[in-house]
Amino acid sequence: MHVLILMPASAGQLYPEAGRRMGIRTTVITNNQGFYRLGDHIREFIDEVCPVGTLSPAEIREAAREIHRREPVHAVVAGVEFTVPIAAEVAAELGIPGIDPADALVVREKSEMRARLHEAGVRAPAFVVASSSREAADAGEVVGFPCVIKPVGMLGTIGVRRADGRDDLVAGYADIIGETVPMGDRLPGATVVVEQYLRGKEFSAEGYVERGRATVLAITEKWLGREPHFQQQGHIVRPAAQVPGHEDVTAYLDQVTRALGLTTGPFHAEYRLTAEGPTLVEIAGRMGGDQIAAMVETVTGLSLAQAAIATAAGVEVPAPGTPTASAAGIHYVIDPARFGATYRALEGWDEALALPGVRRGGIDIPAGQPIPDRPDMRSRIAHVMFEAGSYDEAVALRRKLEETIRVVG
């Protein structure tokens, strides 16, 4: 069997090892630059790398056709959110299972996603699409304040903020169109969604769709920074069955995936637990980033990457192994006071890495290097991954990490 992986980045770099563990040949199409650079730790699991010069869908499709001509491809997986529509197009062109290309575009663009859910009668926030600051401000009057403004096609909470009035929407729109730091070669653009603010704790569900039915493997609790921004500062992942109300979440997301045409493959669904029940923030036809996909295997014993390959290939999802922890998490070191500046050191870093339950950590922005003045994933200074025997222990350990590590300017 042969799987084609398009532009793996973040969690998508789990696919080559997953394929090797399944005894499946893997071919990767990538430009191997910047956000898409292949980590040294995964190269040994890749059977063939097919380089492309650009991220042009036409060039990627042409490369896929040539690979398929030499050795038939049985499954295509998107290595990052930006390539979900391209993966659907390639699968359709090669005549192998995949999401309908039109549905893949709906899932990728937040405005189309919300429109489809409303048409299907599935609970979703009220929204208005805007393409100017005046339209954005007027949209707030329609959906009501507070509301949220966000680009239609970005990720990592880039450009997302709460607005309590028209002036906030004007300022938020200016920030979005003024963005100059690309993410995976993408800038937000001028089209935004202004949507209803959802009150409630935020989570994400990690799972896959097999034969049109959604399975939720794990649920991730989010720790967010202070609003008006929604910077994700940490996550704790648990098996879905251990989370109260998980049956309602699974039933709701089954409605969501059916309405959107997500018929196969992985999903990462962010939602808030509102008074009306779980309500979608957004869903992506990919595995969750921020090490979430790896933590899913830690707490469930099942590799989400293997499940995604299996569903794409139309074969049985592998049986889960033995979980190594009841809860797993990641804590990010963030200092909003130093956005746009530098720092000298992280006090307590070695002490934090020695805490029981801590598995590993890494410095994402070295001392002396400017911290991006962006309240999103790009301004995270460092991260620490941990495991625990219970949810309460995981929460306590994350709190201890927060208290132990100090950013020194």
C-alpha positions in Angstrom: 0.0 0.0 0.0 1.2 3.5 -0.8 0.1 6.8 0.9 0.8 10.3 -0.4 1.3 13.0 2.2 0.9 16.6 1.0 3.1 19.3 2.6 3.4 17.8 6.1 3.9 20.4 8.9 3.0 20.4 12.6 1.0 17.3 13.4 1.2 16.3 9.8 4.8 15.2 10.4 3.4 12.3 12.4 2.2 10.6 9.2 5.5 9.1 7.9 6.2 7.2 11.2 2.5 6.1 11.3 2.8 4.8 7.8 6.0 2.9 8.6 4.4 1.3 11.7 1.5 0.2 9.5 3.9 -1.3 6.9 2.8 1.3 4.3 5.0 3.1 1.8 5.0 6.9 2.2 5.8 9.6 -0.4 5.9 13.2 0.7 5.3 16.2 -1.6 6.9 19.3 0.0 8.9 22.4 -0.7 10.8 21.6 2.5 11.2 25.2 3.5 10.2 27.3 6.5 7.0 26.1 8.1 7.1 23.0 5.9 10.7 22.0 6.6 10.9 18.3 7.4 12.2 17.5 10.8 15.3 15.3 11.0 13.4 13.0 13.3 10.9 12.0 10.5 13.2 11.7 7.5 14.1 8.1 8.3 10.4 7.1 8.0 9.9 8.7 4.5 10.4 6.4 1.6 10.4 9.1 -1.0 10.4 12.9 -1.0 9.1 14.6 -4.1 10.2 18.3 -4.1 8.1 21.1 -5.4 9.3 24.6 -6.0 6.1 26.4 -5.0 2.8 25.7 -3.1 0.8 26.0 -6.3 -2.1 23.5 -6.3 -1.4 22.9 -10.0 2.2 22.0 -9.3 1.2 19.7 -6.5 -1.4 18.0 -8.6 1.1 17.4 -11.4 3.6 15.9 -9.0 0.9 13.6 -7.6 -0.1 12.4 -11.1 3.6 11.6 -11.8 4.0 9.7 -8.5 0.8 7.8 -9.1 1.9 6.9 -12.7 5.1 5.4 -11.3 3.6 3.6 -8.3 -0.2 3.7 -7.7 -1.3 5.7 -4.7 -4.0 4.2 -2.4 -4.5 7.1 0.0 -3.9 10.9 0.1 -3.6 12.8 3.3 -3.2 16.6 3.9 -0.1 17.3 6.0 -1.5 20.7 7.1 -4.8 22.6 7.0 -3.9 24.6 4.0 -3.6 21.5 1.8 -6.9 19.9 2.8 -8.6 21.1 -0.4 -5.7 20.1 -2.6 -5.7 16.6 -1.0 -9.3 16.3 -1.9 -8.7 17.4 -5.5 -5.8 14.9 -5.8 -7.8 12.0 -4.4 -10.7 12.8 -6.8 -8.4 13.1 -9.8 -6.6 9.8 -9.0 -9.9 8.0 -8.4 -9.3 7.1 -4.7 -11.4 7.8 -1.6 -11.5 11.3 -0.1 -13.6 14.2 0.8 -15.5 15.8 -2.1 -13.4 18.8 -3.2 -16.3 21.2 -2.9 -16.9 20.1 0.7 -13.2 20.4 1.5 -13.4 24.1 0.4 -16.4 24.6 2.7 -14.5 23.1 5.7 -11.5 25.3 4.9 -13.3 28.6 4.8 -15.0 29.7 8.0 -17.8 31.7 6.4 -18.8 28.8 4.1 -18.6 26.4 7.0 -21.0 28.5 9.1 -23.4 29.0 6.2 -23.5 25.2 5.5 -24.3 24.5 9.2 -27.1 27.1 9.3 -28.6 25.6 6.1 -28.5 22.2 7.7 -30.1 23.4 11.0 -27.0 22.5 13.0 -26.3 24.8 16.0 -23.6 27.4 15.1 -22.9 31.0 15.9 -24.7 33.8 14.0 -22.3 35.5 11.6 -21.8 38.1 8.9 -19.0 38.2 6.2 -17.3 41.6 5.8 -14.6 42.9 3.4 -14.0 46.4 4.8 -13.8 48.1 8.2 -17.2 49.7 7.7 -18.8 46.4 6.8 -17.1 44.8 9.8 -18.4 47.5 12.1 -21.9 47.2 10.6 -21.8 43.4 11.0 -21.3 43.9 14.8 -24.7 45.7 14.9 -26.3 42.6 13.2 -24.8 39.8 15.3 -24.7 41.9 18.5 -22.0 42.8 21.0 -19.8 41.4 22.2 -18.8 39.6 19.0 -15.7 38.1 17.5 -13.8 39.1 14.3 -11.5 36.6 12.5 -10.0 36.0 9.1 -11.8 33.5 7.0 -8.9 31.2 6.3 -6.1 31.4 9.0 -5.2 29.2 11.9 -3.5 29.4 15.3 -5.9 32.2 16.5 -4.1 34.6 14.2 -6.2 37.8 13.9 -8.9 36.6 16.2 -10.3 39.0 18.8 -13.4 39.9 20.8 -15.1 43.2 20.0 -17.2 45.1 22.4 -18.2 47.9 20.0 -17.7 49.3 16.5 -14.3 50.8 17.3 -13.0 47.3 18.3 -14.1 45.9 15.0 -12.5 48.7 13.1 -9.2 48.2 15.0 -9.5 44.4 14.6 -10.0 44.7 10.9 -7.0 47.0 10.6 -4.8 44.5 12.4 -6.0 41.7 10.1 -5.4 43.5 6.8 -2.2 45.0 8.2 -0.6 41.6 9.0 2.8 41.2 7.4 4.1 38.0 9.0 2.9 35.0 6.9 1.8 31.7 8.4 2.7 28.8 6.1 3.2 31.3 3.3 -0.3 32.7 3.9 -1.5 36.2 5.0 -5.1 36.7 6.3 -6.4 38.7 3.4 -9.2 41.3 3.5 -12.3 39.1 4.1 -13.4 38.4 7.6 -16.1 36.8 9.6 -17.8 38.8 12.4 -19.7 36.3 14.5 -21.6 35.8 17.8 -19.5 35.6 20.9 -20.0 32.2 22.5 -20.0 32.2 26.3 -18.6 29.0 27.9 -15.4 27.0 28.4 -13.5 26.1 25.3 -12.5 22.6 24.2 -11.5 20.7 21.1 -12.5 17.2 20.1 -9.9 15.0 18.4 -11.2 12.2 16.2 -11.8 10.8 12.8 -14.7 10.0 10.4 -15.0 6.5 9.1 -17.7 5.5 6.6 -19.4 8.8 7.3 -19.6 8.4 11.1 -17.6 10.6 13.5 -15.6 9.0 16.3 -14.3 11.3 19.1 -11.1 9.7 20.6 -10.1 12.5 23.0 -11.2 15.9 24.3 -8.8 18.8 24.8 -9.4 21.4 27.4 -8.0 24.9 26.4 -6.3 27.4 28.6 -6.7 30.8 26.9 -5.0 34.1 27.5 -6.8 37.2 28.6 -9.4 38.5 26.2 -9.9 40.4 23.9 -7.5 37.9 22.3 -7.8 34.1 22.4 -4.1 33.1 22.6 -3.9 29.4 23.5 -1.5 29.1 26.5 -1.9 25.4 27.2 -3.9 22.2 26.7 -4.9 19.1 28.7 -6.0 16.1 26.7 -8.1 13.3 28.1 -9.8 10.2 26.6 -13.3 11.3 25.5 -15.0 8.8 27.7 -13.5 10.4 30.8 -15.0 13.9 30.0 -18.5 14.6 31.4 -21.0 15.2 28.5 -18.8 13.5 25.9 -21.9 11.7 24.4 -23.5 15.0 23.6 -20.2 16.2 22.0 -20.0 13.1 19.8 -23.6 13.3 18.7 -23.3 17.0 17.9 -20.1 16.6 16.0 -21.6 13.7 14.0 -24.2 16.2 12.9 -21.5 18.8 12.1 -19.4 16.4 10.0 -22.4 15.1 8.1 -23.6 18.6 7.3 -20.2 19.7 6.1 -19.5 16.5 4.0 -16.5 15.4 6.1 -17.0 11.7 5.1 -13.5 10.4 5.9 -10.3 11.3 7.6 -9.2 13.1 10.8 -10.8 16.2 12.4 -9.9 18.8 15.0 -13.1 20.5 16.2 -12.9 23.5 18.5 -16.1 24.2 20.4 -17.5 26.0 23.4 -19.7 24.4 26.0 -22.6 27.0 26.0 -25.9 27.0 27.8 -27.5 25.5 24.7 -24.9 22.7 24.5 -21.6 22.2 22.6 -21.4 24.8 19.8 -18.8 24.8 17.1 -16.1 27.5 16.9 -14.5 25.8 13.9 -13.5 22.4 12.6 -10.6 21.4 10.4 -10.1 18.2 8.3 -6.7 17.5 9.9 -5.2 16.5 13.2 -4.8 19.0 16.0 -1.5 20.8 16.2 0.3 22.0 19.4 1.3 18.3 20.0 -2.3 17.4 20.6 -2.3 14.6 18.1 0.7 13.0 19.8 -1.0 13.4 23.2 -4.1 11.6 21.9 -2.1 8.5 21.5 -0.6 8.9 25.0 -4.0 8.9 26.6 -5.9 6.5 24.3 -3.3 4.2 22.9 -4.4 4.9 19.3 -2.4 6.8 16.8 -4.7 9.4 15.2 -2.3 9.5 12.3 -2.7 5.8 11.7 -6.5 6.1 12.0 -6.4 8.9 9.4 -4.3 6.9 7.0 -6.6 3.9 7.5 -9.8 5.8 6.8 -8.2 7.5 3.7 -7.2 4.1 2.4 -10.5 2.4 3.2 -9.0 -0.2 5.5 -9.7 -1.0 9.1 -8.5 1.4 11.8 -5.7 -0.3 13.8 -6.6 -1.5 17.3 -5.5 0.8 20.1 -2.4 0.0 22.2 -2.0 0.6 25.9 -2.3 4.2 27.1 0.7 5.5 29.1 -1.2 8.2 31.0 -4.8 9.2 31.9 -4.1 12.8 31.0 -1.4 14.6 29.0 -0.8 18.3 28.5 1.4 21.1 27.2 2.1 24.4 28.9 3.4 27.4 26.9 5.6 30.1 28.4 4.2 33.5 27.3 4.9 37.0 28.5 2.5 39.6 27.0 4.5 42.4 28.6 7.5 41.5 26.4 5.7 41.2 23.0 7.8 43.1 20.5 10.8 43.0 22.8 13.5 40.4 23.9 14.2 38.6 27.1 17.4 37.5 28.9 16.6 34.2 30.5 14.0 31.8 31.7 14.4 31.4 35.5 13.2 28.1 36.8 13.5 26.3 33.5 15.7 23.5 34.7 13.7 23.1 37.8 10.5 22.9 35.7 11.9 20.1 33.5 12.8 18.1 36.6 9.3 18.1 38.0 7.6 14.6 38.2 5.4 14.0 35.2 7.3 16.4 32.9 8.4 14.6 29.7 10.2 17.2 27.7 10.4 20.9 26.9 11.8 23.2 24.3 12.7 26.8 23.7 10.8 28.2 20.7 12.2 31.8 20.9 15.8 31.9 22.2 16.9 34.6 24.6 17.9 37.7 22.9 15.7 37.1 19.9 12.7 39.4 19.4 9.3 38.1 20.5 6.7 38.8 17.8 4.2 41.4 18.9 1.4 39.0 18.1 -1.0 37.6 20.7 -1.2 34.2 19.1 0.9 31.1 18.6 3.9 33.0 17.2 4.8 34.7 20.5 5.1 31.6 22.6 8.6 31.6 24.1 8.8 27.9 25.2 6.8 24.8 25.8 6.7 21.9 28.3 4.9 18.6 27.8 3.7 16.5 30.7 1.7 13.5 31.7 -0.4 12.7 34.7 -2.3 9.9 36.4 -5.5 12.0 36.5 -7.1 15.2 35.3 -6.7 16.9 38.7 -3.0 16.0 38.8 -2.5 17.4 35.3 -4.2 20.7 36.2 -2.0 21.0 39.3 1.1 20.2 37.3 0.3 22.9 34.7 -0.3 25.4 37.5 3.1 24.4 39.1 4.8 25.0 35.7 3.2 28.4 35.4 4.5 29.3 38.8 8.0 27.9 38.3 9.0 29.4 35.0 9.7 33.2 34.9 10.6 35.3 32.0 13.5 37.7 32.8 13.8 40.8 30.7 
